[in-house]
Amino acid sequence: METLTIERLDGTKEDIQDINGAMLLTCDDQGPQPVINYSQMAGVDGKQDNGTTFDSRPITATFSLAGIDKYSYTLATRAIWSKLFSREPYYISWSRMPGMRYLVHCQPFQYSRLNAWTASYTVQFDAFKGYPESVGRTDLDPINMLSDKYQMIGQGFDMSEDPIYHHTESSFRIFNAGSETINPRQHFLLISIKGVGTPTLTNLTTGDVFQYNSELSADDELTIEGVYPKLNGVNCGRDTNHGLITIAPGWNDMELTGLSNPESTFGFYFLYTK
């Protein structure tokens, strides 16, 4: 039997099956929803390709509901509404691929009564970002194929080498198992840098360069939280070259120069549009 898990933005998790009589029958990802963008000029044949984006991705789940009397049935229907409808988005995942989660809103639905105390209902969730992400986060959850946080079909791992996301060398590699580039303008990315000196972080694979123009001491921690560099938690963007680091799919060759005793950590989720 499959299970569907809801994870709130505060990390709280709950299963639909926790409601007495509720059961998940099927849950299906309806796949990528590409939007092909064109422009057209008068007097010019055809169209100009302006690239492809991905629209909201529908997730369809069908449930059954069985009460033991009219009171338990009514309580269960209200409990389901309480779990599924929220002012804030939440993540869903299900047991077939527990290592992949979708940030969703729930569309309105109706119960189809089978008799006085039982019903079925089909719910459409809108995964409005257009893609799922890994449940595991690289800086918090070590890569482990036995962990539910990385259990998914087609997860994209390179089995010939163990990905590591905490390094104490100046040259190292970072692996992105997802199908999409991690872009800190749009996606979660947390980079931590420690050491003594004036650091420059370069992704040799993408050509991205981040440079901090002041000197770090042994007690300092420089973080890049999305697009915001911070020194010991305080914004320090004016002391940088305003560069950003992206993480391409696959292996990324990195260099962290200008420091003695360099230490770096990379935290992100793998993204899958395909």
Number of C-alpha atoms within 10 A of each C-alpha: 8 12 18 20 18 22 18 16 12 7 10 9 13 15 18 19 17 13 16 16 17 23 21 21 16 16 21 13 14 10 14 17 16 14 11 11 12 12 9 11 9 7 6 8 8 11 12 12 11 10 9 11 12 15 16 17 24 22 19 15 17 15 18 19 24 20 19 12 11 12 10 14 21 12 13 19 18 10 16 16 13 10 13 17 14 12 6 9 19 23 21 24 21 20 16 16 17 21 21 28 25 27 22 24 20 18 12 12 11 10 15 13 13 12 8 12 16 19 19 18 16 19 19 19 22 20 24 17 15 23 22 26 20 24 21 23 19 23 18 11 14 17 18 13 13 8 13 15 20 23 20 18 11 11 19 15 17 13 8 6 8 12 19 16 21 18 17 16 15 17 14 17 18 21 21 24 22 23 16 17 18 21 16 19 13 9 15 16 22 19 19 19 23 22 22 17 19 16 25 18 22 22 22 13 15 15 11 15 19 19 19 23 15 12 15 19 13 13 9 15 17 22 23 23 17 18 19 16 26 17 18 12 13 11 15 18 17 10 15 15 13 15 16 20 22 22 23 20 18 19 15 18 17 21 18 23 17 18 19 16 13 20 18 21 18 21 18 22 21 25 23 20 17 13
